[in-house]
Amino acid sequence: WDHIAALAAMVDALATEGNPVAARILDEECEGLTEAVAAVCAKLGLASKAFKVVLIGGVVESPDRQMHQRLKKWCEHALPSATLQTQVMEPAEAAAILAMKGW
């Protein structure tokens, strides 16, 4: 996974510098992620309710990264009832809380 993270950071940096190919790659990935989130929300019946999308990972968590900015734009457009937030706890902690709540 380290090599993928390094590539993601490099593409993000290139998009920041104005590289159109890197910008297109980020937009395509953000569109795909947004479509995946929208599909899950539709299955869970969340499409018309307010919900949070938690961003996990260095490239998407940091607001100064192109990936974060573009993902936020795509989500605001496609998922207007969603609120983006960065990770506030470890995924295992969140899963335990959801399990205790009966999700």
C-alpha positions in Angstrom: 0.0 0.0 0.0 2.9 2.3 0.5 3.7 2.6 -3.2 0.0 3.4 -3.9 0.0 6.1 -1.3 3.3 7.5 -2.8 1.7 7.6 -6.2 -1.4 9.3 -4.9 0.6 12.0 -3.2 2.6 12.5 -6.4 -0.5 12.8 -8.6 -1.9 15.3 -6.0 1.2 17.4 -6.1 1.2 17.4 -9.9 -2.4 18.5 -10.0 -1.5 21.3 -7.6 1.2 22.4 -10.1 -1.5 22.5 -12.8 -0.8 19.3 -14.6 -4.0 18.6 -16.6 -3.5 14.8 -16.7 -3.1 14.6 -12.9 -6.1 16.8 -12.5 -8.2 14.6 -14.7 -7.0 11.5 -12.8 -8.1 13.1 -9.5 -11.5 14.1 -11.0 -12.1 10.6 -12.3 -11.2 9.0 -9.0 -13.4 11.5 -7.0 -16.3 10.9 -9.4 -15.9 7.2 -8.9 -15.7 7.5 -5.1 -18.7 9.8 -5.0 -20.7 7.4 -7.1 -19.8 4.5 -4.8 -20.9 6.5 -1.7 -24.1 7.5 -3.4 -24.9 3.8 -4.3 -24.3 2.8 -0.6 -26.4 5.6 0.6 -29.2 4.7 -1.7 -29.1 1.0 -0.5 -29.1 2.2 3.2 -32.0 4.7 2.6 -29.8 7.7 3.5 -30.2 9.6 0.2 -32.8 12.0 1.7 -31.3 12.2 5.2 -28.3 14.2 6.5 -25.3 11.9 7.0 -21.5 12.2 7.3 -18.8 10.9 4.9 -15.6 10.3 6.9 -12.4 10.9 4.9 -9.6 8.5 6.0 -6.1 8.7 4.6 -3.5 11.3 4.1 -4.4 12.3 0.6 -8.1 12.9 1.3 -7.9 14.0 4.9 -5.8 17.1 4.4 -7.9 20.1 3.2 -4.9 21.6 1.4 -4.7 18.6 -0.9 -6.2 18.6 -4.4 -7.8 15.2 -3.8 -9.7 16.6 -0.7 -10.8 19.7 -2.5 -12.1 17.9 -5.5 -13.8 15.1 -3.5 -15.5 17.8 -1.5 -16.7 19.5 -4.7 -18.0 16.2 -6.2 -19.8 15.2 -2.9 -21.4 18.7 -2.5 -22.8 18.3 -6.0 -23.9 14.7 -6.0 -24.6 14.2 -2.2 -26.0 17.6 -1.0 -27.2 16.1 2.3 -23.7 14.7 3.1 -21.2 16.4 5.4 -17.6 15.6 4.9 -15.4 15.2 7.9 -12.0 13.8 8.6 -11.4 10.8 10.8 -12.0 11.4 14.5 -11.3 7.9 15.7 -9.7 4.7 14.4 -12.0 2.6 12.1 -12.1 -0.3 14.6 -13.4 2.0 17.3 -16.1 3.3 15.0 -17.1 -0.3 14.0 -17.4 -1.2 17.7 -19.6 1.8 18.4 -21.8 0.9 15.4 -22.0 -2.7 16.6 -23.1 -1.6 20.1 -25.8 0.6 18.5 -27.1 -2.4 16.5 -26.0 -1.2 13.1 
